[in-house]
Amino acid sequence: MDINFTPTALRQWTQLDKKVRAQISKKIHAFAASGAGNLKRLQGRPESRLRMGDWRVIFVVENNTMLIVAVGNRRDIYD
């Protein structure tokens, strides 16, 4: 599965600490490879979220491509 970022998500991604980015990247690639992870479909929205502790990745899967819409801390991500 291919992994792409929206411009907003890419900006959020580059602002994260290197250690956090490495942890999240590991989970994203594991999900892309196997489809497994702490995953939940968001209510009333087409996106899903992948959870890693206090961090969330909001994404949509279309045509074997994972489009990451947002990346951030759980307290800020759902606004």
ChimeraX attribute file (.defattr): number of C-alpha atoms within 10 A of each C-alpha:
attribute: neighborCount
match mode: 1-to-1
recipient: residues
	/A:1	15
	/A:2	13
	/A:3	14
	/A:4	14
	/A:5	17
	/A:6	13
	/A:7	12
	/A:8	12
	/A:9	20
	/A:10	15
	/A:11	13
	/A:12	15
	/A:13	20
	/A:14	11
	/A:15	12
	/A:16	14
	/A:17	9
	/A:18	11
	/A:19	9
	/A:20	13
	/A:21	16
	/A:22	12
	/A:23	12
	/A:24	21
	/A:25	13
	/A:26	12
	/A:27	19
	/A:28	21
	/A:29	14
	/A:30	13
	/A:31	17
	/A:32	18
	/A:33	11
	/A:34	9
	/A:35	12
	/A:36	12
	/A:37	15
	/A:38	12
	/A:39	16
	/A:40	12
	/A:41	14
	/A:42	13
	/A:43	8
	/A:44	6
	/A:45	8
	/A:46	10
	/A:47	17
	/A:48	19
	/A:49	21
	/A:50	21
	/A:51	19
	/A:52	18
	/A:53	10
	/A:54	9
	/A:55	19
	/A:56	22
	/A:57	24
	/A:58	22
	/A:59	25
	/A:60	15
	/A:61	16
	/A:62	10
	/A:63	7
	/A:64	10
	/A:65	14
	/A:66	18
	/A:67	18
	/A:68	23
	/A:69	20
	/A:70	21
	/A:71	27
	/A:72	18
	/A:73	15
	/A:74	15
	/A:75	10
	/A:76	10
	/A:77	13
	/A:78	11
	/A:79	5
